[in-house]
């Protein structure tokens, strides 16, 4: 957590111990409080043993299972449903493999008739090559399932309009993709996801494409409520040594937020109650528009506001300081421009964090390193 230290009147106060993590409020989906913001898939593991070990090491609670990929014809044959200890995890049946709304609805009904859950991760994917979800069929299936009392968690393209429509008909989350399923390409849809997060009133879960822990951290930095990871864990060449890092991600995703990164004054004011500092980052805005958003946020926020990269906007709106990207001007140069205001730097490795700390110490006055993205 970050906190402000008392300083002499007229001098900048110092922010201590900044971490870019997550929300102070618990993650609640369909009225159920979940202990972890890391959801895990059960496909593609080389063995059932490695899958069970991964679930245990991750610290997750919600686990997805694709019913269409289970052999349910032979009652004597064991499946994932028999291997996983469901007293320790909450099952989330999914409709992976369904190409139409009707198929997805049928699988959801099957899961409920088996007594598994009335929660369903809705996937309707007719595209066998790139595995992009069908927005029309997803919306069609969601309407039917919500009307039948299902708690629907729809997997979608990063489409803010579709996300809003799904929320309006009653889905309990929206789950936009970061990049194509199984690609490990990270979050390629950042700006669309940022818009979805700003507009959503239900939890936003970033699903698909997460390849390394830093991708998960970036999703949470954007303001997502949770992430779902499967391929990156299941197909690791030797998952066991990697699991402590993933467990670290799962654990940190449940800690309180210190810095909330927002792209507008409106979003900042919504985030302020669960943050100790706000960073306004809106690289697409013209300077005049950025200054207007910054002034509105600084004038109304109950917590300090820093501006990403733009020292000129800091001075124009009276912000608490500037947050520098890793590859930006030096801390000393920024200090020359903004005086004794906060000067922070986002970093992507422990080594960079140490370098930023040393640079800040040489430059003097108040500063921090916002550490949250690790490869």
N, C-alpha and C positions, 0 to 999 in steps of 0.2 A: 504494500500500500504506500501511496505517497502521502506526505503531510507537509504543511507549511511550518517553517520555524519562525519564531518571533524575531523581528529585526528592528533596528532603530527607526524611529519615525522618519519618513521621507526616503528610506532606502528600500531596495528590493528585498523581499523575503526569499528564503531559499527553499526549494522543493527537495525533499530528501527521499531517496529510495523509490524512484519511479519504476513501475513494471507495467507493461502493456499486456494485460491479461483479459479477464472477462467480467461478467456481471455480478453485482452483489446479491441480486435477487436469485432465488433458485430457478432451475429450468423446470417449467411446468408445461406438460403437454396433455391436453384433454383432461385437465384437472388432476393429473398425476405428477407428483414431484419426482424427478429423476436425479440420481446422485452423480451421474457423469454426463458430460456433454460430448462424449465420444461414442458414437454408435458403430457397431462392427458388423460386417457381412460374413457369411459362412461359406461362400463359394471359393473354388480354385485352390484350396489348401492341398498339399501333397498327401497328407494323411489326416485321419480324424484326430490323432493324438496331437499333432501340431496345431490343429484348429482349437482344440480345447485348451492347450497351453497358451495360445495367443489370447483367447478370451480372458483367461485367468490373469495373465500378466498385464493386460490392458487396463483393468479396473473398470471396464464398461458395464452397463446394465442392460441396455437395449440391443438385442441381437436380431438381425434379419435372416429369414429363411425363405428360400424360393420353393414353394410347394410343387411347382411343375417339374422341378428337377429331382424330386424324390420318387423312389419306386414304392408306391403304395399298394401295388397289386398283390404282393406277397406278404401276408401278415406276419410271417415268421422272419422276414428279413429286417435287420436293424437299419435305421436311418439316422440322420442328424437328430431327429426328434427323440431318439432313444439314447444318444450319446451325450448330449448336453444336459447338465443338471439345471432344470428349469425352475428349481427353487432359488437359484442364485441369479437368474437372468429373467428379463421380461422378453418374451418372444414377439417379434414383429413379422408376421407373415407378409411376404411380398408376391407380387404378380409377375415377376420376371419371366420372360418367355411368352407372355401374352401379346398378340399382335393387334387385337381389337378390344373395344370396350366390353363387348359381350363376353369374351374370354376372361378378361380381368374380373368382371363381376362374378362369373361362375367360380373362379378360384377363391375370391374373397368369401363367397357363401360357403364353399367347401371348408375353408379354414375355420369359420365360425361353427359349422355343423360338427367339426371334429373336436370342438371345445378348446381350440387354441387361443383365439382372441377375437375381439371385434375391432381391434386395431388392424389396419392394413396399409402397407406401403404400396401405393398404386403406381405401377409401371405399365405403360402401353407402348410397345416398341416394335413397329413393323419394319424398321430399317435394319437388316441383318449385317450391314457393313459398318456403319458408323454408330449404330445403336442410339440414335436420337429419338426421344419420346415424341409421340404424336399428340399435339396439343388439342385437336378437336376430339379425338377419342378419349383422351385423358379427362377432359372436361365433361364429356358425356357420361363416362363411367363414374366420375366423382359425384355427379348429381344423383345418380341412382343409389349409390352406396351411402351417401349422406342421408338420403331420404329413408333408407332402410336401417339407419341407426349405427352405421359403421363410423369409427374414428379414422378419417382418411388422411394419410400423409403422402401427398402426391409428388412424384419425381417429375421434374419439368425442365425444359430449356430455361435459360436465364432470361425470362420474358416477363417484365414488370406488369404488363397488361394481363397476361394469363394468370400470374400470381394473384393479382387483385381479384379477378373473377372467381378463382378457386376459393379465396378467403371469403368472398361474399356469399358463396353457396354453402359454406360451413366446414371446409377442411380445417384440421387442427394444426397443421403446419403447411409450409411450402418448402420444397426441396430442390432448389435450382442447381444445375450442374456447373461445376467449375471448368470442366473440359470433358471430352468424350469418355465414356465408361472405359476403365481399364487402361487409359492412355498414360496416366502418370504425368501429364503435362502441366499440372498445377492449375492455378486459377487464371484462366484465359478470359473470363467473362466478368472481370472485376467491376467495371462501371455499372453493368446491368445488375449485378448482385448488390452493389451499393444502393442503387435505386430501390430494389425490392426491399432491402432492409429498412430503408428510410420510410417506406410507405406501409410496410406490413404491421398488422396488429396481432399476428400469430407468430410463433417461433419460426425462424428461418434456419434451415439445416442445409449446409453446403454439401452436396453429394456428387461424387464422380470426379475423377481426375486428380485427386489428392495423392501425391507420390512420395512426399517426405514430410517430416514433422513441421518444417517451416511453412508448408502449404496450409496445414491446419491452423498454425499460429496466425498466418495472414488472414484466413477466413474469420477468425475470432477478432482480429484487429479491425477488420471491416465492420464488425458488429453482429456477425452471425451468432445464433444461439447455440449451435452445435455443428458437428461435422460427422459424416458417415464415411468410413474407410473400409475397403475390402482388399482390392488387388495389391496395394502397396505392402500390406502385411502378409497376405497369403502367399505371394510369389517372391518374397524375399529369399535370396539364395540359401540363407540360414537364418530363419526368423528369430531363433532364440536369443542370440546376442543383441538383436535390434530391439527386442521388446522393452528393455528398461527405458529407452528413449521414448517409445510410444506410450509407455505408462506415465512418463513424465508429462507428456502432452496431455494425456487424459486427466492427470491430477491437476495440472496448472489450469486447465480449462474450467475447473470448478472453483478457482480462487477468485476473490473479489477484484473488480477492475480498479485501476488507478487512472489510466488515461483512456478516454474515449475519442476515437478519431471520426470526425463528421465532415460532411461536405456542404452544410448549410446551417444558417442560424436556427432554423426550425428544428432540424435534426439535433443540433447541439443542446437546445433547451429541453428536448425530450430525454437526452442522455444524461444531462447534468445531475439528476437526483441519484444516479448510480455510479458517478465518477468523482474523482478528486481533482481532475484537470481535464480540459478539453483541448484537442488539437483540431484546428480548422484546416482541412486539406482539400482544396478544390482547384486543381491545376487547369481545368478546362474553362474557368471563369475569366472574363476580361477583368483587368485591374479595377475598373470602376465598380463592377459588380462584386468583385471580391472584397473591396473596401466596404461596400454597403453591407454585405453579409457579416463581415468581421465586426463592423461597428455595432450592428444589431445584436450580435452574440455577446460581445464584450459588455455592452450596456445592460444586458438583461441576465447574464449568467450569474449563478450563485457560486461558481467555482472559477479558478483562473483559466484563461484562454491563451493558448499559444498558436501562432500561425506557422504553417509549414513553409519553410524556405524563404518567405518574403519579408525581409527586414523592413522594407519601405512600408508595407501594410501594417506591420507591428507599430511603427511610429505613428502612422496616420490614424489608427483606431485606438491606440492606447492599450494594446494587448500586454499580457504579462511577459511575453517573450516569443522566441522563435524556435521552431524545431527544424533542424537541418537534416536533409537526407544524408546517407552515408557518403555519397560523392557530391559534395557541395563545397562552398567556401569554408575556410578554416574557422575554428571557434574564435581565434583571436580577431580575425577580420569581422566576424559577426559581432563580437563584443565591442569593437570600435564603432559599429553602426548603432547598436541598440543600448549601449551603456551597461548599466547594472541589471537590466532585465534578465530573465531566464534565457539561457542558450542551451538547447538540448540537441542531441543527435541520435537518429535511429541507426541501429547497427544490425548486422546479419550474422555475427559470430562472436564468440567469447573474446577472441583476440582483438576484434574491432572494438568491442566494448572497453577493453582495457586501454586501448590506444585512445579512445574518445575520453575516457576518464583522465588519462594523463594529460591530454591536450587541454581539457577543461581546467585542470589544476594549474597548468602553466598560464592559461589566460586569466585565471582568477575570477572572483565573484560567483554568482549563482549559476548552477548548471546541472545537467543530468544526462544519462544515457538511457534511452528508451529501448530496452532489450526485449525482443520477443520473437525474432525470426532466426531460427537456427537451421542450417542445412544438415 
